Structure formats: structure tokens, C-alpha cells
Amino acid sequence: MDALDPTRTAVVLIDLQRRIVDQPTAPHTGPEVVERCLALAGAARAAGATVVVVRADRPGPDPQPAGSELLPEVAPREGDVAIVKHTWGAFHETGLDAALRERGVDTLVIGGLATNFGVEQTARIADEIGYRVVLPHDAMSGLDAYAHEFAVDYVFRRLGTVCTTAEAIAALGG
């Protein structure tokens, strides 16, 4: 995998909220995905790259379900971009594209839950609007292994670079 310029790269973490992380997922557990996403975020911060933390809120006036908060260890830090989304993807009416372009970001490393929902939708739109997309397949998981593998093998290879968390960290200079 080619090196990633940290000044032009953002690590985007999708929906690492208690109610989502605690769901059964495959081929990786929610806690495994969180651990790898935290490693990506740590490497990004150390290299000077942008970290984007995305949280899903259900639309409408009803209160959010229990467990909708981000895991404490995933909470945005100073300098991070915090996004609240109301659809599967992180771009629709969230200001994410403008925030990234303002920072000169043209490459996104995307991880989180679930592979074939929030991660895939965000990756599809990122590709569509001109971002280079990097997808560490072990920093995400589906609600079942088939859905994850289909997205990784069939969809993601057409959108960008599929790699491991370790490869993405190395490409960031870590």
C-alpha cells in the first residue's frame, strides 16, 4: 500500500456507540473493531492526520435509544471532527465534506460498524464525491460475516484500497 500523506488524510470512525458495538457482529466482534479503530485514530493523531468521529442519531423527536452515546474511549478529542448523522452515511446534511475540504483532506481511512451499513454508505459517497478511500477490513464488521465479506470483496475493491489496520497504520508512518 502506498504511503498516506497525514496532512491530506482523515481517519473516519463510524457509529462506535454502545448499542451498536454490543450487537452480535461477524467476522469481528464489536470490541475488536473498537480496538482497531482506536489504533487507527491514535496513529492518525500521532502523524498529524485528522480524526473524524461519527455518531448516529435516529431522526425525529423521539428520545434516542439507550446506549446511543459514543463509547468514552472513542469520544472526539480536541482537534477532531465530531459528526452526528441521521442517515446511514456520514455525508448527508452533516457538514462533513466541508469540514474535510477546509482541512485539505482528500483521503479517507474508514472503519467502524457496520460494514454494510454506515461504513459502506460513507465509503460509496466519499468515492462518488472524489475522495481516495482506504478500507481496513479488520477495523469494521457486519451484522453477519457474509454481509461483511460481500462488501469487502465485491464493493470496496471497486471503491478504493482494501487493507488491514496494520497496513493503514504503516501507510500513515506508524
N, C-alpha and C positions, 0 to 999 in steps of 0.2 A: 504494500500500500504506500502511496506517495505521502510525503510529509504534509502536514496541515499547518498553515500559517495561523498561529494563535490570534493575531490581530484581526483576522478575517473569518474566524471560526466561532461558532456558538455550540455549546452542548445543551440540548433541549430535553428536559426530563418531563415526561407525560404522566399525569394522574397518579402520583405516588401518595395516595391517600389511604387511610386505614381501611375504609370499606372496600377499596379496590385491591389493595395489597393482600388483604385477608381472604380473598376469593381463591378457590382452587384454580391453579393455572398450570400449564404444561408447555414446553418441556422443563421450564424452570419455575421454581416457587417464587412467590412474591418477595420474600426476604432475600433470595438470591439476586433477583432483579434489582432490588433496592441497593444491595451491597455493590453491585457492579455499576449502577448509576452514580452512587456516591464516589466511587473510584474515578469515574469519568469526570464528574464535577470537580473533584479535588485536583486532578491533572489539568483540567481546563483553567481553574483559578491559578494554579502554580505557574502555568505557562502564559498567563495574561489573556486568556480567551474569555468570552462572555459565557455565563451560565444563565439559562432560562428555565424557570420552574413554572410548570403549568398545572393548574388545578381546575377540575371540572365542577361546575355548579349546575344543577338541574335548572332549566328555565322555569319561570313562573313565580307566583307569590308564595307558594308553599315553602315551609322551612326545609332546609337541606336535611337529608337522612343522617342518622348518627354515623360517625366515622368519616364525614366529608372533609375534615381538616387534613392538611398535609401531615405526614409523619414529621415529628420535631427535627429529626436529623436531616430532613430534606428541605426544610424551610429556607426561603431565599435569604442570602446574606447581603451585606452592603455591597452594592455594585452589580448584583444580579438583577435580572429582569423577571418580574412576577406577572404572570398572565392568568386571568380567570376566563375560562371558556364555557360556552353554553351549548356547544355542538360537539361532535366527535373530534374535529380538528382544532388545532391551536391558532389558526389564522383568522377565521371568520369573525369579523367585528370585535377583535381583541386589541388591535394596535400592534401586534407582534411584528408584522412586516415593517412598519415604520420604525419601530424601535431597533430592529436589526439593521436596517439600511442606514439609520442615523449613526450606528456604530461601525459602519463599513463592513458588516458581516456578509459573506457570500457563500459560506459553507456551514451546513448544519450536521451535527452528530446527534442522532435522535435515539432515545431509549425510553423505556417505561412500560406502562400497562394500558391497555392490552395491545398486543402486536397488531391484530387485525381490526382494531377499532381506532383509538386515538393516535397510536403510533403510525399506522398505515395512512390514515386520513391526513395527518400532518405532513408526512413524507410525500404523499401524492401532490398536495397543494404546493409544498416547498419546491418540488421539481417543476411543477407547472408554471410557477412564477419566477423561475430562474436560479434557484439555489442549487449548489452542489450538495448532494445528500449522501451521508455516510451512516450506515445502519449496522451497529454492532449487535448481531443476532442473539448473543447471550446476555444482553442488557435489556431484554424485553421478553415477554412471554404471552401466549394466547390463553384463552379460556379452555382450549384443548390443544394438544400437540399438533393435530392435523392442521388446524387453522393457522397456527404459528408457522409451521413448515411450508404451507402453501404460500403465505405472504412472503416469507423469506426467499423461497426458491423460485416462485413464479413472478411475483410483483416487484419485490425490492431489487432484484438483479436488473430489472429494466429501469429503475428509478435512479440508481446510484451504486455506491460501493458497499457491498456486504462484507463485514469483517467480524473480528472478535473484539471484546472490550480491550484486551491486551494490545491488539494491533492498533486500535484507535488511540490508546494512551501513548503508545510508542510514536505514532504519527504526530502527536502533539508535542513530542520531545520529552516525554516522560519515561 
